[in-house]
Amino acid sequence: MNEQSRVIGIELGQLESLLTKIVTEQNRVLMEDMKEMLHRKENPLDGDHITTKQLMAELGVTRNTIQNYRNAGTLPPPSFDLSDRPYWTAKQLETFMNERKAKRRFPA
């Protein structure tokens, strides 16, 4: 082992708790970034279609991260254009964020 490597022991419950905190914080940051992006005065996403590429640029993430958000339900399911490319509308993203916020406040 080099000087930078160390082996640590951690219980499964502690690991699960740590990962849950990390994912929760990432989701909170994503929602805040999306909220800011959608309410910016000069919003580059004011068009009818918000593409994966636009989301990547605005959120500063990779295509794989957008796909992970979609798979995890962090982003709403997209619509698809005639070329079968996914897109979202600003209204769709805003509605999705509001629904997630309401579910956190009033869980079923």
N, C-alpha and C positions, 0 to 999 in steps of 0.2 A: 504494500500500500504506500502511496505517496503521502506527503505531509498534508495534503488537502482532503484526503479521504478518511472518513471515520464510519464505523459501523455502530448503529444505535439500535436499541431494543425498544419496541413500542407495542403496547397491547392493542388488539384489534379494535376494541371499543374506543380507545383514544384516537386511533387512526381514523376511524369512521367519523368521530366528532370533529377532528381537525379538517378532514376533507369536506364535511358538511359546511363548516364555517367558511372555508375557501370558496366553495361553489355559491353559497348564499351571498357572500361579499361580491363575487364576480357578477352575479345576477343583479345586485343592487346597483353596482357601477354601470352596468349595461343599460339598465332602465333609466338611470339619471342621464347618461350620455344621449340616449334616444330622446328623452324628454327635452333636453336642451337643444338638440339638433332640430326637432320638429317645431320648436317655438322660437327659433332664432329669427330675427327680423328679416334678414336676407338669407332665407333658407334655400340652399341649392337643391333641396328635394321637394320643391313646391310643384313639380310637374305631376302628371297623372300617374306615372310609373316610377317607382324607386327600385332600381336594379340591385342585384347582389354586389356588383362593382361599386355602386354609389354607397351602399351600406358599409362595404369594406373600407372605403376611403374616409367616410364620415366617422366611423367608429374606431378606425385605426387597427383593424384586425384582418386576418387572412381569410381566404375563401373557406378553408377547412373550419375555421372558427364559426363562420356564418352557418355552415352545414351542421356543426355541433349544436349551435343554438337552435336550429330548426328541429333537429332530432330530439333535443331535450325539451322542446316546447317553450323555450325562452323567446322565440320569435313565433308569430302566428304562421299557419300554413300559407304559402304564397299562392297567388294566381299565376297563370302561365300565359305567355304571349303566343302568337302563331308559330314562332320558332322554338317553342317549348322551353323558353327561358323564364325562370321565376321572377316575379316582381311583386311589390307591395305598394299600397297607397299610403299616404301620410295619415289619412283617416283610419285606415285599417290598423296601422301601428299604434296610433293614439288610443283607439278603442281597446286594443289588446292590452296596452299598458294600464289603462283604467280598470279593466276587468281583473287583471292580476293584482292591482292595488286593493280593489274591493275584496277579493278572495283572501288576501292576507289580513285585512281588517275584520272580516266576517266569515271565518272558515265554516264550512258546512259540517 
